[in-house]
Amino acid sequence: MTDERSADARAEVFQGVREARRNELAEDYVELIADLIQEQGEARPVDIAARLGVRVPTVTKTLDRLAREGLITRAKYRSVFLTSEGSALALECRRRHEIVLRFLIRLGLDPETAERDAEGIEHHVSERTLALFESYANRP
């Protein structure tokens, strides 16, 4: 019985990791779209592709998925806009990123490495762990 529970617990962990990976792409896109809109007033697929280092057809495929999920709106050959749900997700991603970044810098990591590492960690860290990161980062 113990082995069965242990296997079930491992399966649950792996399922959570797969879900986080699936969400990671959407989170990266909405965060980038929000950044582009703030910086340039619009987010065009060509700009998204350039920032991500991918081709426009790859971006188009992902934008189609984000539109189906209700995170963005767009028209053919037009800019991309976040829905209220997409904007909320972008804000949450930015919050998580900033907490992880501050935590890593507080540990003594250089800002460039911390920025790169935070980009991956922010998608996979639990709320409980994130709260501990924030508490540590906010210590005087």
N, CA, C and O atoms as CSV, one atom per row, in Angstrom:
chain,resi,resn,atom,element,x,y,z
A,1,MET,N,N,0.819,-1.203,0.000
A,1,MET,CA,C,0.000,0.000,0.000
A,1,MET,C,C,0.861,1.266,0.000
A,1,MET,O,O,0.523,2.256,-0.649
A,2,THR,N,N,1.967,1.222,0.728
A,2,THR,CA,C,2.844,2.378,0.788
A,2,THR,C,C,3.452,2.676,-0.574
A,2,THR,O,O,3.526,3.836,-0.979
A,3,ASP,N,N,3.893,1.630,-1.293
A,3,ASP,CA,C,4.456,1.823,-2.628
A,3,ASP,C,C,3.423,2.405,-3.573
A,3,ASP,O,O,3.749,3.233,-4.423
A,4,GLU,N,N,2.174,1.974,-3.426
A,4,GLU,CA,C,1.091,2.483,-4.277
A,4,GLU,C,C,0.867,3.970,-4.026
A,4,GLU,O,O,0.718,4.745,-4.971
A,5,ARG,N,N,0.842,4.367,-2.758
A,5,ARG,CA,C,0.669,5.774,-2.416
A,5,ARG,C,C,1.860,6.593,-2.895
A,5,ARG,O,O,1.703,7.712,-3.382
A,6,SER,N,N,3.046,6.024,-2.750
A,6,SER,CA,C,4.245,6.707,-3.193
A,6,SER,C,C,4.223,6.910,-4.710
A,6,SER,O,O,4.583,7.981,-5.198
A,7,ALA,N,N,3.807,5.899,-5.443
A,7,ALA,CA,C,3.698,6.010,-6.900
A,7,ALA,C,C,2.654,7.041,-7.278
A,7,ALA,O,O,2.861,7.819,-8.210
A,8,ASP,N,N,1.529,7.059,-6.565
A,8,ASP,CA,C,0.481,8.052,-6.832
A,8,ASP,C,C,0.988,9.461,-6.549
A,8,ASP,O,O,0.693,10.392,-7.299
A,9,ALA,N,N,1.743,9.620,-5.478
A,9,ALA,CA,C,2.290,10.938,-5.134
A,9,ALA,C,C,3.278,11.397,-6.192
A,9,ALA,O,O,3.275,12.568,-6.569
A,10,ARG,N,N,4.124,10.492,-6.679
A,10,ARG,CA,C,5.081,10.840,-7.739
A,10,ARG,C,C,4.348,11.217,-9.022
A,10,ARG,O,O,4.716,12.174,-9.703
A,11,ALA,N,N,3.311,10.457,-9.338
A,11,ALA,CA,C,2.536,10.752,-10.547
A,11,ALA,C,C,1.900,12.130,-10.447
A,11,ALA,O,O,1.851,12.869,-11.430
A,12,GLU,N,N,1.415,12.475,-9.265
A,12,GLU,CA,C,0.805,13.792,-9.055
A,12,GLU,C,C,1.833,14.910,-9.234
A,12,GLU,O,O,1.526,15.956,-9.806
A,13,VAL,N,N,3.048,14.686,-8.746
A,13,VAL,CA,C,4.114,15.680,-8.904
A,13,VAL,C,C,4.443,15.863,-10.377
A,13,VAL,O,O,4.552,16.993,-10.854
A,14,PHE,N,N,4.602,14.761,-11.100
A,14,PHE,CA,C,4.925,14.844,-12.525
A,14,PHE,C,C,3.803,15.515,-13.312
A,14,PHE,O,O,4.061,16.273,-14.247
A,15,GLN,N,N,2.575,15.237,-12.935
A,15,GLN,CA,C,1.433,15.876,-13.597
A,15,GLN,C,C,1.481,17.394,-13.358
A,15,GLN,O,O,1.208,18.176,-14.268
A,16,GLY,N,N,1.825,17.798,-12.148
A,16,GLY,CA,C,1.941,19.219,-11.838
A,16,GLY,C,C,3.042,19.887,-12.638
A,16,GLY,O,O,2.883,21.022,-13.087
A,17,VAL,N,N,4.152,19.198,-12.822
A,17,VAL,CA,C,5.265,19.748,-13.606
A,17,VAL,C,C,4.843,19.892,-15.067
A,17,VAL,O,O,5.135,20.907,-15.698
A,18,ARG,N,N,4.158,18.884,-15.607
A,18,ARG,CA,C,3.698,18.971,-16.998
A,18,ARG,C,C,2.731,20.127,-17.181
A,18,ARG,O,O,2.796,20.836,-18.185
A,19,GLU,N,N,1.843,20.324,-16.230
A,19,GLU,CA,C,0.891,21.437,-16.303
A,19,GLU,C,C,1.622,22.774,-16.232
A,19,GLU,O,O,1.284,23.706,-16.961
A,20,ALA,N,N,2.618,22.869,-15.362
A,20,ALA,CA,C,3.392,24.112,-15.256
A,20,ALA,C,C,4.115,24.407,-16.564
A,20,ALA,O,O,4.176,25.561,-16.990
A,21,ARG,N,N,4.663,23.378,-17.205
A,21,ARG,CA,C,5.337,23.582,-18.496
A,21,ARG,C,C,4.361,24.050,-19.560
A,21,ARG,O,O,4.689,24.914,-20.373
A,22,ARG,N,N,3.162,23.481,-19.557
A,22,ARG,CA,C,2.160,23.878,-20.536
A,22,ARG,C,C,1.766,25.339,-20.329
A,22,ARG,O,O,1.591,26.082,-21.295
A,23,ASN,N,N,1.629,25.742,-19.081
A,23,ASN,CA,C,1.248,27.121,-18.763
A,23,ASN,C,C,2.394,28.104,-18.955
A,23,ASN,O,O,2.165,29.295,-19.166
A,24,GLU,N,N,3.623,27.609,-18.884
A,24,GLU,CA,C,4.794,28.478,-18.976
A,24,GLU,C,C,4.802,29.280,-20.276
A,24,GLU,O,O,5.099,30.474,-20.262
A,25,LEU,N,N,4.481,28.644,-21.385
A,25,LEU,CA,C,4.487,29.332,-22.668
A,25,LEU,C,C,3.445,30.452,-22.688
A,25,LEU,O,O,3.736,31.568,-23.119
A,26,ALA,N,N,2.236,30.152,-22.224
A,26,ALA,CA,C,1.188,31.174,-22.185
A,26,ALA,C,C,1.600,32.325,-21.281
A,26,ALA,O,O,1.386,33.490,-21.616
A,27,GLU,N,N,2.183,32.003,-20.147
A,27,GLU,CA,C,2.615,33.042,-19.215
A,27,GLU,C,C,3.705,33.919,-19.822
A,27,GLU,O,O,3.673,35.142,-19.685
A,28,ASP,N,N,4.666,33.296,-20.491
A,28,ASP,CA,C,5.723,34.076,-21.138
A,28,ASP,C,C,5.150,35.006,-22.197
A,28,ASP,O,O,5.566,36.159,-22.304
A,29,TYR,N,N,4.204,34.515,-22.973
A,29,TYR,CA,C,3.609,35.327,-24.030
A,29,TYR,C,C,2.823,36.503,-23.468
A,29,TYR,O,O,3.002,37.630,-23.928
A,30,VAL,N,N,1.955,36.271,-22.483
A,30,VAL,CA,C,1.156,37.396,-21.970
A,30,VAL,C,C,2.038,38.418,-21.270
A,30,VAL,O,O,1.772,39.618,-21.332
A,31,GLU,N,N,3.079,37.949,-20.610
A,31,GLU,CA,C,4.003,38.882,-19.956
A,31,GLU,C,C,4.727,39.727,-21.007
A,31,GLU,O,O,4.882,40.937,-20.839
A,32,LEU,N,N,5.165,39.089,-22.079
A,32,LEU,CA,C,5.844,39.813,-23.151
A,32,LEU,C,C,4.897,40.778,-23.860
A,32,LEU,O,O,5.277,41.908,-24.168
A,33,ILE,N,N,3.682,40.344,-24.116
A,33,ILE,CA,C,2.696,41.222,-24.761
A,33,ILE,C,C,2.451,42.457,-23.903
A,33,ILE,O,O,2.402,43.574,-24.419
A,34,ALA,N,N,2.299,42.259,-22.598
A,34,ALA,CA,C,2.100,43.397,-21.687
A,34,ALA,C,C,3.308,44.335,-21.736
A,34,ALA,O,O,3.145,45.555,-21.754
A,35,ASP,N,N,4.511,43.774,-21.758
A,35,ASP,CA,C,5.729,44.602,-21.826
A,35,ASP,C,C,5.768,45.405,-23.128
A,35,ASP,O,O,6.064,46.600,-23.114
A,36,LEU,N,N,5.471,44.753,-24.243
A,36,LEU,CA,C,5.492,45.442,-25.537
A,36,LEU,C,C,4.459,46.568,-25.600
A,36,LEU,O,O,4.744,47.652,-26.108
A,37,ILE,N,N,3.276,46.307,-25.089
A,37,ILE,CA,C,2.235,47.342,-25.085
A,37,ILE,C,C,2.688,48.525,-24.233
A,37,ILE,O,O,2.483,49.679,-24.609
A,38,GLN,N,N,3.300,48.240,-23.092
A,38,GLN,CA,C,3.785,49.311,-22.221
A,38,GLN,C,C,4.922,50.090,-22.892
A,38,GLN,O,O,4.963,51.318,-22.808
A,39,GLU,N,N,5.834,49.391,-23.551
A,39,GLU,CA,C,7.001,50.039,-24.162
A,39,GLU,C,C,6.686,50.725,-25.483
A,39,GLU,O,O,7.173,51.825,-25.745
A,40,GLN,N,N,5.862,50.071,-26.331
A,40,GLN,CA,C,5.675,50.536,-27.698
A,40,GLN,C,C,4.244,50.950,-28.026
A,40,GLN,O,O,3.978,51.483,-29.104
A,41,GLY,N,N,3.326,50.703,-27.095
A,41,GLY,CA,C,1.927,51.035,-27.350
A,41,GLY,C,C,1.167,49.958,-28.080
A,41,GLY,O,O,-0.049,50.058,-28.246
A,42,GLU,N,N,1.873,48.918,-28.525
A,42,GLU,CA,C,1.221,47.806,-29.213
A,42,GLU,C,C,2.134,46.583,-29.161
A,42,GLU,O,O,3.333,46.689,-28.903
A,43,ALA,N,N,1.541,45.438,-29.411
A,43,ALA,CA,C,2.296,44.184,-29.491
A,43,ALA,C,C,1.964,43.536,-30.822
A,43,ALA,O,O,0.862,43.026,-31.022
A,44,ARG,N,N,2.930,43.563,-31.730
A,44,ARG,CA,C,2.730,42.961,-33.047
A,44,ARG,C,C,3.393,41.582,-33.069
A,44,ARG,O,O,4.424,41.382,-32.428
A,45,PRO,N,N,2.813,40.639,-33.796
A,45,PRO,CA,C,3.414,39.306,-33.867
A,45,PRO,C,C,4.881,39.333,-34.286
A,45,PRO,O,O,5.677,38.542,-33.778
A,46,VAL,N,N,5.251,40.216,-35.193
A,46,VAL,CA,C,6.645,40.297,-35.633
A,46,VAL,C,C,7.553,40.724,-34.480
A,46,VAL,O,O,8.683,40.246,-34.383
A,47,ASP,N,N,7.085,41.607,-33.614
A,47,ASP,CA,C,7.873,42.037,-32.453
A,47,ASP,C,C,7.972,40.921,-31.413
A,47,ASP,O,O,9.017,40.733,-30.791
A,48,ILE,N,N,6.885,40.191,-31.232
A,48,ILE,CA,C,6.894,39.056,-30.302
A,48,ILE,C,C,7.900,38.021,-30.788
A,48,ILE,O,O,8.695,37.508,-30.001
A,49,ALA,N,N,7.869,37.715,-32.079
A,49,ALA,CA,C,8.796,36.733,-32.658
A,49,ALA,C,C,10.243,37.177,-32.462
A,49,ALA,O,O,11.100,36.374,-32.093
A,50,ALA,N,N,10.511,38.456,-32.710
A,50,ALA,CA,C,11.880,38.967,-32.563
A,50,ALA,C,C,12.357,38.841,-31.124
A,50,ALA,O,O,13.496,38.440,-30.885
A,51,ARG,N,N,11.505,39.178,-30.166
A,51,ARG,CA,C,11.902,39.115,-28.755
A,51,ARG,C,C,12.128,37.680,-28.286
A,51,ARG,O,O,13.006,37.419,-27.464
A,52,LEU,N,N,11.328,36.749,-28.816
A,52,LEU,CA,C,11.439,35.357,-28.394
A,52,LEU,C,C,12.452,34.566,-29.219
A,52,LEU,O,O,12.818,33.448,-28.856
A,53,GLY,N,N,12.898,35.147,-30.323
A,53,GLY,CA,C,13.850,34.443,-31.171
A,53,GLY,C,C,13.230,33.279,-31.915
A,53,GLY,O,O,13.877,32.256,-32.143
A,54,VAL,N,N,11.956,33.443,-32.297
A,54,VAL,CA,C,11.253,32.416,-33.064
A,54,VAL,C,C,10.686,33.048,-34.328
A,54,VAL,O,O,10.765,34.262,-34.516
A,55,ARG,N,N,10.121,32.225,-35.179
A,55,ARG,CA,C,9.536,32.727,-36.417
A,55,ARG,C,C,8.090,33.152,-36.199
A,55,ARG,O,O,7.419,32.667,-35.288
A,56,VAL,N,N,7.621,34.059,-37.041
A,56,VAL,CA,C,6.253,34.576,-36.928
A,56,VAL,C,C,5.206,33.459,-36.979
A,56,VAL,O,O,4.249,33.519,-36.207
A,57,PRO,N,N,5.332,32.432,-37.856
A,57,PRO,CA,C,4.323,31.365,-37.837
A,57,PRO,C,C,4.214,30.645,-36.492
A,57,PRO,O,O,3.132,30.211,-36.098
A,58,THR,N,N,5.344,30.524,-35.795
A,58,THR,CA,C,5.317,29.926,-34.456
A,58,THR,C,C,4.517,30.801,-33.504
A,58,THR,O,O,3.717,30.303,-32.712
A,59,VAL,N,N,4.736,32.096,-33.587
A,59,VAL,CA,C,4.001,33.048,-32.750
A,59,VAL,C,C,2.521,32.991,-33.087
A,59,VAL,O,O,1.678,32.980,-32.190
A,60,THR,N,N,2.204,32.957,-34.360
A,60,THR,CA,C,0.803,32.930,-34.796
A,60,THR,C,C,0.073,31.721,-34.219
A,60,THR,O,O,-1.064,31.834,-33.763
A,61,LYS,N,N,0.722,30.583,-34.241
A,61,LYS,CA,C,0.117,29.354,-33.689
A,61,LYS,C,C,-0.170,29.516,-32.197
A,61,LYS,O,O,-1.242,29.148,-31.717
A,62,THR,N,N,0.790,30.064,-31.479
A,62,THR,CA,C,0.606,30.255,-30.040
A,62,THR,C,C,-0.457,31.314,-29.763
A,62,THR,O,O,-1.252,31.161,-28.836
A,63,LEU,N,N,-0.479,32.383,-30.552
A,63,LEU,CA,C,-1.496,33.420,-30.367
A,63,LEU,C,C,-2.896,32.858,-30.611
A,63,LEU,O,O,-3.845,33.241,-29.927
A,64,ASP,N,N,-3.027,31.957,-31.575
A,64,ASP,CA,C,-4.324,31.301,-31.803
A,64,ASP,C,C,-4.776,30.561,-30.544
A,64,ASP,O,O,-5.942,30.631,-30.155
A,65,ARG,N,N,-3.842,29.857,-29.919
A,65,ARG,CA,C,-4.159,29.127,-28.683
A,65,ARG,C,C,-4.560,30.099,-27.564
A,65,ARG,O,O,-5.535,29.869,-26.849
A,66,LEU,N,N,-3.789,31.192,-27.425
A,66,LEU,CA,C,-4.099,32.167,-26.372
A,66,LEU,C,C,-5.452,32.824,-26.607
A,66,LEU,O,O,-6.166,33.127,-25.651
A,67,ALA,N,N,-5.810,33.045,-27.856
A,67,ALA,CA,C,-7.130,33.620,-28.175
A,67,ALA,C,C,-8.226,32.630,-27.794
A,67,ALA,O,O,-9.244,33.020,-27.222
A,68,ARG,N,N,-8.022,31.352,-28.107
A,68,ARG,CA,C,-9.020,30.325,-27.735
A,68,ARG,C,C,-9.182,30.237,-26.227
A,68,ARG,O,O,-10.273,29.955,-25.732
A,69,GLU,N,N,-8.103,30.477,-25.496
A,69,GLU,CA,C,-8.134,30.416,-24.028
A,69,GLU,C,C,-8.637,31.713,-23.401
A,69,GLU,O,O,-8.747,31.811,-22.179
A,70,GLY,N,N,-8.941,32.708,-24.234
A,70,GLY,CA,C,-9.502,33.959,-23.733
A,70,GLY,C,C,-8.496,34.911,-23.123
A,70,GLY,O,O,-8.874,35.795,-22.353
A,71,LEU,N,N,-7.211,34.751,-23.452
A,71,LEU,CA,C,-6.180,35.602,-22.864
A,71,LEU,C,C,-5.839,36.810,-23.730
A,71,LEU,O,O,-5.336,37.816,-23.228
A,72,ILE,N,N,-6.114,36.710,-25.037
A,72,ILE,CA,C,-5.805,37.814,-25.945
A,72,ILE,C,C,-6.937,38.011,-26.942
A,72,ILE,O,O,-7.798,37.149,-27.119
A,73,THR,N,N,-6.911,39.164,-27.584
A,73,THR,CA,C,-7.759,39.412,-28.749
A,73,THR,C,C,-6.842,39.917,-29.851
A,73,THR,O,O,-5.821,40.553,-29.590
A,74,ARG,N,N,-7.228,39.622,-31.090
A,74,ARG,CA,C,-6.443,40.101,-32.222
A,74,ARG,C,C,-7.241,39.902,-33.498
A,74,ARG,O,O,-8.155,39.080,-33.568
A,75,ALA,N,N,-6.873,40.662,-34.483
A,75,ALA,CA,C,-7.430,40.503,-35.819
A,75,ALA,C,C,-6.255,40.277,-36.760
A,75,ALA,O,O,-5.131,40.679,-36.458
A,76,LYS,N,N,-6.502,39.652,-37.870
A,76,LYS,CA,C,-5.440,39.358,-38.824
A,76,LYS,C,C,-4.726,40.652,-39.232
A,76,LYS,O,O,-5.359,41.661,-39.543
A,77,TYR,N,N,-3.398,40.591,-39.221
A,77,TYR,CA,C,-2.532,41.729,-39.576
A,77,TYR,C,C,-2.696,42.918,-38.642
A,77,TYR,O,O,-2.427,44.053,-39.037
A,78,ARG,N,N,-3.132,42.679,-37.417
A,78,ARG,CA,C,-3.314,43.746,-36.434
A,78,ARG,C,C,-2.497,43.429,-35.182
A,78,ARG,O,O,-1.934,42.341,-35.053
A,79,SER,N,N,-2.441,44.381,-34.277
A,79,SER,CA,C,-1.746,44.185,-33.009
A,79,SER,C,C,-2.515,43.210,-32.125
A,79,SER,O,O,-3.686,42.908,-32.358
A,80,VAL,N,N,-1.827,42.741,-31.124
A,80,VAL,CA,C,-2.379,41.801,-30.155
A,80,VAL,C,C,-2.686,42.575,-28.879
A,80,VAL,O,O,-1.902,43.423,-28.452
A,81,PHE,N,N,-3.829,42.279,-28.276
A,81,PHE,CA,C,-4.219,42.940,-27.035
A,81,PHE,C,C,-4.590,41.887,-26.000
A,81,PHE,O,O,-5.124,40.830,-26.338
A,82,LEU,N,N,-4.306,42.182,-24.753
A,82,LEU,CA,C,-4.665,41.287,-23.660
A,82,LEU,C,C,-6.111,41.520,-23.249
A,82,LEU,O,O,-6.580,42.657,-23.192
A,83,THR,N,N,-6.806,40.430,-22.965
A,83,THR,CA,C,-8.131,40.541,-22.356
A,83,THR,C,C,-7.918,40.861,-20.880
A,83,THR,O,O,-6.778,40.908,-20.417
A,84,SER,N,N,-8.986,41.078,-20.146
A,84,SER,CA,C,-8.827,41.329,-18.706
A,84,SER,C,C,-8.200,40.110,-18.033
A,84,SER,O,O,-7.396,40.254,-17.112
A,85,GLU,N,N,-8.562,38.921,-18.486
A,85,GLU,CA,C,-7.965,37.697,-17.935
A,85,GLU,C,C,-6.477,37.628,-18.285
A,85,GLU,O,O,-5.663,37.250,-17.443
A,86,GLY,N,N,-6.118,37.987,-19.509
A,86,GLY,CA,C,-4.721,38.009,-19.920
A,86,GLY,C,C,-3.922,39.039,-19.150
A,86,GLY,O,O,-2.785,38.779,-18.755
A,87,SER,N,N,-4.507,40.208,-18.934
A,87,SER,CA,C,-3.829,41.250,-18.152
A,87,SER,C,C,-3.595,40.804,-16.715
A,87,SER,O,O,-2.533,41.058,-16.146
A,88,ALA,N,N,-4.580,40.143,-16.136
A,88,ALA,CA,C,-4.443,39.646,-14.765
A,88,ALA,C,C,-3.329,38.601,-14.689
A,88,ALA,O,O,-2.541,38.595,-13.744
A,89,LEU,N,N,-3.268,37.722,-15.684
A,89,LEU,CA,C,-2.214,36.712,-15.711
A,89,LEU,C,C,-0.846,37.372,-15.873
A,89,LEU,O,O,0.111,36.975,-15.208
A,90,ALA,N,N,-0.742,38.360,-16.735
A,90,ALA,CA,C,0.525,39.068,-16.930
A,90,ALA,C,C,0.984,39.738,-15.634
A,90,ALA,O,O,2.166,39.684,-15.294
A,91,LEU,N,N,0.063,40.365,-14.915
A,91,LEU,CA,C,0.415,41.000,-13.640
A,91,LEU,C,C,0.890,39.967,-12.618
A,91,LEU,O,O,1.857,40.198,-11.893
A,92,GLU,N,N,0.206,38.834,-12.569
A,92,GLU,CA,C,0.585,37.769,-11.640
A,92,GLU,C,C,1.966,37.220,-11.996
A,92,GLU,O,O,2.781,36.969,-11.108
A,93,CYS,N,N,2.230,37.036,-13.274
A,93,CYS,CA,C,3.547,36.557,-13.716
A,93,CYS,C,C,4.634,37.551,-13.332
A,93,CYS,O,O,5.694,37.158,-12.845
A,94,ARG,N,N,4.379,38.815,-13.548
A,94,ARG,CA,C,5.349,39.858,-13.202
A,94,ARG,C,C,5.607,39.860,-11.696
A,94,ARG,O,O,6.752,39.993,-11.264
A,95,ARG,N,N,4.549,39.713,-10.894
A,95,ARG,CA,C,4.692,39.670,-9.432
A,95,ARG,C,C,5.572,38.494,-9.024
A,95,ARG,O,O,6.498,38.660,-8.230
A,96,ARG,N,N,5.293,37.319,-9.552
A,96,ARG,CA,C,6.065,36.125,-9.224
A,96,ARG,C,C,7.530,36.308,-9.638
A,96,ARG,O,O,8.448,35.964,-8.894
A,97,HIS,N,N,7.721,36.848,-10.822
A,97,HIS,CA,C,9.075,37.056,-11.339
A,97,HIS,C,C,9.858,37.995,-10.415
A,97,HIS,O,O,11.003,37.714,-10.061
A,98,GLU,N,N,9.245,39.090,-10.034
A,98,GLU,CA,C,9.925,40.071,-9.180
A,98,GLU,C,C,10.285,39.478,-7.818
A,98,GLU,O,O,11.358,39.765,-7.286
A,99,ILE,N,N,9.412,38.664,-7.253
A,99,ILE,CA,C,9.704,38.040,-5.954
A,99,ILE,C,C,10.895,37.103,-6.085
A,99,ILE,O,O,11.828,37.158,-5.283
A,100,VAL,N,N,10.862,36.240,-7.104
A,100,VAL,CA,C,11.967,35.291,-7.295
A,100,VAL,C,C,13.265,36.046,-7.575
A,100,VAL,O,O,14.315,35.689,-7.041
A,101,LEU,N,N,13.202,37.070,-8.395
A,101,LEU,CA,C,14.387,37.860,-8.723
A,101,LEU,C,C,14.987,38.493,-7.470
A,101,LEU,O,O,16.193,38.395,-7.245
A,102,ARG,N,N,14.162,39.136,-6.661
A,102,ARG,CA,C,14.656,39.776,-5.433
A,102,ARG,C,C,15.255,38.736,-4.485
A,102,ARG,O,O,16.276,38.990,-3.845
A,103,PHE,N,N,14.623,37.576,-4.398
A,103,PHE,CA,C,15.115,36.497,-3.543
A,103,PHE,C,C,16.506,36.048,-3.995
A,103,PHE,O,O,17.415,35.920,-3.175
A,104,LEU,N,N,16.668,35.814,-5.285
A,104,LEU,CA,C,17.953,35.340,-5.804
A,104,LEU,C,C,19.055,36.383,-5.618
A,104,LEU,O,O,20.188,36.043,-5.278
A,105,ILE,N,N,18.720,37.633,-5.840
A,105,ILE,CA,C,19.703,38.705,-5.634
A,105,ILE,C,C,20.059,38.806,-4.156
A,105,ILE,O,O,21.218,39.021,-3.802
A,106,ARG,N,N,19.068,38.653,-3.309
A,106,ARG,CA,C,19.299,38.698,-1.858
A,106,ARG,C,C,20.226,37.567,-1.416
A,106,ARG,O,O,20.988,37.721,-0.462
A,107,LEU,N,N,20.158,36.425,-2.115
A,107,LEU,CA,C,21.059,35.308,-1.814
A,107,LEU,C,C,22.496,35.597,-2.230
A,107,LEU,O,O,23.426,34.908,-1.811
A,108,GLY,N,N,22.668,36.640,-3.073
A,108,GLY,CA,C,24.006,37.013,-3.503
A,108,GLY,C,C,24.283,36.740,-4.965
A,108,GLY,O,O,25.408,36.930,-5.429
A,109,LEU,N,N,23.288,36.303,-5.689
A,109,LEU,CA,C,23.461,36.046,-7.119
A,109,LEU,C,C,23.546,37.366,-7.873
A,109,LEU,O,O,22.864,38.330,-7.524
A,110,ASP,N,N,24.380,37.412,-8.905
A,110,ASP,CA,C,24.482,38.640,-9.694
A,110,ASP,C,C,23.168,38.866,-10.446
A,110,ASP,O,O,22.483,37.904,-10.794
A,111,PRO,N,N,22.811,40.128,-10.698
A,111,PRO,CA,C,21.518,40.442,-11.319
A,111,PRO,C,C,21.272,39.759,-12.663
A,111,PRO,O,O,20.141,39.360,-12.944
A,112,GLU,N,N,22.293,39.616,-13.493
A,112,GLU,CA,C,22.106,38.990,-14.808
A,112,GLU,C,C,21.731,37.514,-14.679
A,112,GLU,O,O,20.799,37.049,-15.335
A,113,THR,N,N,22.445,36.789,-13.845
A,113,THR,CA,C,22.136,35.373,-13.622
A,113,THR,C,C,20.795,35.230,-12.916
A,113,THR,O,O,20.003,34.347,-13.244
A,114,ALA,N,N,20.546,36.100,-11.952
A,114,ALA,CA,C,19.276,36.060,-11.220
A,114,ALA,C,C,18.100,36.268,-12.166
A,114,ALA,O,O,17.079,35.591,-12.051
A,115,GLU,N,N,18.243,37.198,-13.095
A,115,GLU,CA,C,17.174,37.461,-14.073
A,115,GLU,C,C,16.916,36.221,-14.926
A,115,GLU,O,O,15.766,35.840,-15.144
A,116,ARG,N,N,17.976,35.603,-15.400
A,116,ARG,CA,C,17.844,34.417,-16.242
A,116,ARG,C,C,17.211,33.258,-15.463
A,116,ARG,O,O,16.323,32.577,-15.975
A,117,ASP,N,N,17.661,33.038,-14.242
A,117,ASP,CA,C,17.134,31.944,-13.434
A,117,ASP,C,C,15.696,32.198,-12.990
A,117,ASP,O,O,14.881,31.277,-12.949
A,118,ALA,N,N,15.393,33.440,-12.661
A,118,ALA,CA,C,14.032,33.780,-12.222
A,118,ALA,C,C,13.028,33.471,-13.309
A,118,ALA,O,O,11.896,33.080,-13.022
A,119,GLU,N,N,13.433,33.644,-14.561
A,119,GLU,CA,C,12.533,33.386,-15.687
A,119,GLU,C,C,12.034,31.950,-15.694
A,119,GLU,O,O,10.895,31.702,-16.089
A,120,GLY,N,N,12.838,31.020,-15.277
A,120,GLY,CA,C,12.393,29.631,-15.229
A,120,GLY,C,C,11.683,29.283,-13.934
A,120,GLY,O,O,10.655,28.606,-13.937
A,121,ILE,N,N,12.240,29.752,-12.830
A,121,ILE,CA,C,11.707,29.386,-11.515
A,121,ILE,C,C,10.297,29.919,-11.315
A,121,ILE,O,O,9.458,29.233,-10.731
A,122,GLU,N,N,10.023,31.129,-11.788
A,122,GLU,CA,C,8.729,31.770,-11.530
A,122,GLU,C,C,7.547,30.912,-11.963
A,122,GLU,O,O,6.464,31.023,-11.388
A,123,HIS,N,N,7.733,30.068,-12.953
A,123,HIS,CA,C,6.638,29.264,-13.485
A,123,HIS,C,C,6.404,27.991,-12.672
A,123,HIS,O,O,5.330,27.395,-12.753
A,124,HIS,N,N,7.382,27.578,-11.902
A,124,HIS,CA,C,7.309,26.268,-11.259
A,124,HIS,C,C,7.249,26.314,-9.738
A,124,HIS,O,O,7.026,25.286,-9.098
A,125,VAL,N,N,7.440,27.476,-9.159
A,125,VAL,CA,C,7.477,27.583,-7.706
A,125,VAL,C,C,6.046,27.632,-7.146
A,125,VAL,O,O,5.169,28.299,-7.695
A,126,SER,N,N,5.840,26.917,-6.051
A,126,SER,CA,C,4.519,26.900,-5.421
A,126,SER,C,C,4.256,28.225,-4.701
A,126,SER,O,O,5.188,28.972,-4.404
A,127,GLU,N,N,3.007,28.504,-4.428
A,127,GLU,CA,C,2.655,29.728,-3.690
A,127,GLU,C,C,3.272,29.719,-2.306
A,127,GLU,O,O,3.694,30.762,-1.807
A,128,ARG,N,N,3.327,28.563,-1.685
A,128,ARG,CA,C,3.908,28.454,-0.340
A,128,ARG,C,C,5.396,28.818,-0.375
A,128,ARG,O,O,5.876,29.585,0.460
A,129,THR,N,N,6.112,28.261,-1.345
A,129,THR,CA,C,7.533,28.565,-1.481
A,129,THR,C,C,7.732,30.024,-1.872
A,129,THR,O,O,8.645,30.684,-1.378
A,130,LEU,N,N,6.886,30.520,-2.750
A,130,LEU,CA,C,6.980,31.911,-3.172
A,130,LEU,C,C,6.817,32.853,-1.979
A,130,LEU,O,O,7.507,33.867,-1.881
A,131,ALA,N,N,5.906,32.513,-1.083
A,131,ALA,CA,C,5.712,33.330,0.117
A,131,ALA,C,C,6.976,33.339,0.978
A,131,ALA,O,O,7.328,34.372,1.549
A,132,LEU,N,N,7.657,32.202,1.075
A,132,LEU,CA,C,8.913,32.144,1.828
A,132,LEU,C,C,10.005,32.946,1.131
A,132,LEU,O,O,10.788,33.634,1.785
A,133,PHE,N,N,10.058,32.857,-0.205
A,133,PHE,CA,C,11.014,33.670,-0.966
A,133,PHE,C,C,10.783,35.145,-0.680
A,133,PHE,O,O,11.725,35.897,-0.431
A,134,GLU,N,N,9.523,35.547,-0.717
A,134,GLU,CA,C,9.186,36.961,-0.516
A,134,GLU,C,C,9.570,37.408,0.893
A,134,GLU,O,O,10.122,38.492,1.078
A,135,SER,N,N,9.277,36.569,1.881
A,135,SER,CA,C,9.608,36.899,3.251
A,135,SER,C,C,11.115,37.071,3.413
A,135,SER,O,O,11.558,38.011,4.072
A,136,TYR,N,N,11.893,36.196,2.835
A,136,TYR,CA,C,13.346,36.285,2.913
A,136,TYR,C,C,13.849,37.521,2.165
A,136,TYR,O,O,14.710,38.245,2.665
A,137,ALA,N,N,13.315,37.758,0.982
A,137,ALA,CA,C,13.757,38.905,0.163
A,137,ALA,C,C,13.441,40.235,0.847
A,137,ALA,O,O,14.148,41.220,0.633
A,138,ASN,N,N,12.392,40.277,1.663
A,138,ASN,CA,C,11.964,41.520,2.304
A,138,ASN,C,C,12.619,41.757,3.664
A,138,ASN,O,O,12.358,42.779,4.299
A,139,ARG,N,N,13.462,40.836,4.121
A,139,ARG,CA,C,14.138,41.035,5.406
A,139,ARG,C,C,15.049,42.240,5.339
A,139,ARG,O,O,15.675,42.502,4.312
A,140,PRO,N,N,15.121,42.981,6.448
A,140,PRO,CA,C,16.026,44.143,6.468
A,140,PRO,C,C,17.492,43.730,6.426
A,140,PRO,O,O,18.376,44.587,6.436
